[in-house]
Amino acid sequence: MNFQAALALGLPLGIGIAAIGSGIGLGLIGQGAMQGIARQPEATGKIQINMIIIAALAEALTIYAFVALLMLNSKIG
Amino acid sequence: MPHDYLARVRNATIGLAAVGAIVTATYASPLAALGLVAGAAWSLVNLALLEVLVVALLTPAASARALPRAGWAIAGMTALLAGGAWLLFHLPPLALVAGFSLPFAVITLRAVSRALLESAAWRALVRSPWRATLAVAAVILAAWWLVPSGSLGQREGGEAHPAAADSARATLSDGAPADSASHEAAVAGETHGDAAPGKSHGAAAGEEEGGAGKFPNLITMIVAANHGAPWAHTLHRIEPILFAFFVGIVVCVIGFIASRNPKMIPSGLQNGAEMLVEALYDFVGNILGPRYARKYFPLLGSLFVYIFAMNLFGILPLMDSPTSNLNVTFALGLTVFVYVQYVGIRSLGIVGFLDHLLGNPRSVTGWVLAPLLLPIHILGELAKPISLSCRLFGNIFGEDMLMVGFAALGVGMLSFKGAPDWLPGIPLHAIFFPLALLTSTLQAFVFTVLATIYILLMLPHEDHGHEEEAHAH
């Protein structure tokens, strides 16, 4: 296959695989946050803020794959 | 006062003739411009002579000098007639006639405007700002529909009008109608004339394939209208910089207005600004500790407000978020990186900074591991601006692409064969406006928090103890 076909196949696949890791990570973050809130409901505010920060960090990994797709997008066809 | 009135008409005619001559010389020929000026001058001289004649004949007093003066005026007008005939042979007649009619146009316009401005309808319109805003919006919308599509409409025929109303409807469908209409009117009116804003809006929105297309913004429209001009090309290349500066100016102006005449018990804009600053300061203080928060808060707070404003600008009509461009986000990331290194060197000293990079070797194990830790730390430091910029860029650009894709989908939904030209698409991308708001806030917040944490990691490590003290209460 030529490189365009390889790119067109590989780039979305890359995002999909990156999303697996991000999904698992975000799920773990959410689980920890929910347990913390369940144990101590009055700390909900602090737990939520930290959860959101860490969630953005975990989500960024998929965004890196997305940025890679955007950079190579013009080379497909 | 007739003299006063005619003098004003004369000045207005001279101004109009000058401007008209420049425009005619640019877009037609210089000879036509000369004809315009000559026609206007001829008409003015004629009017002056006529004034002398009328004053001489109708003033009751000083009738002794009246008749000679009237005679001179009539002779002058005859000579002027001959001169006019000569001019008609040597200059383009259309320009001459146009120049000749300039004073009369001025007189007519003065009369019409006077009648309009003192009418009851105008006064009723101007009394309430909402009515005036609606009137301006109606004028702009009318121009939107009526201005013939030039080079923009031929990109795709049917989509020109539909997406114009589609985007207008999209902006009108979420949020107060008057607010967005007036904002759209204000933005379009304040920065640019309303020459075909909707056509290019529709044209470019219709041709989105999700590749590199975005919603058209003000600068893209100006560039498309002047396709091929070198300054338009430059404008297109520096578009994110212009928007970044514009957002900065807007934020500065709002801050300036909010901090003018500060009251002890704040209200309105000052109250909102104080709430924001206090919340940010508390948050940064929780991370950095009270001693360093005061020092680094100006940068961190400004980062949050600026990035938040830039992200939100993408949702506004005719605007584009500068952070949807990797160059802008990388500039922000680079700024944070350089500043963090500067903070490290400044507060730790060069030796302490190198010690920090080597992982604070204190024992034999530490010294053995130091050459391993140095590249790890350096790579970690270099990864920080890249991750910051890519995260912000990816989120904001991805959100933009999402909305563009759904807007194209909505336009495509109503573009069946035989669809009338004026049928706008369904504004499907309006569903993602709340998501865009969430992402904008969140990404600005995360950028600020990460910058704070990077600064914290660079500061002398014994301050971690201080931070726990701050957490304790």
Interface residues (C-beta under 8 A of the other chain):
Chain A: I49 I52 I53 A56 L57 A60 I63 Y64 F66 V67 L70 N73 S74
Chain B: G211 A212 F283 L326 S387 C390 R391 F393 G394 N395 F397 G398 L442 Q443 F445 V446 V449 L450
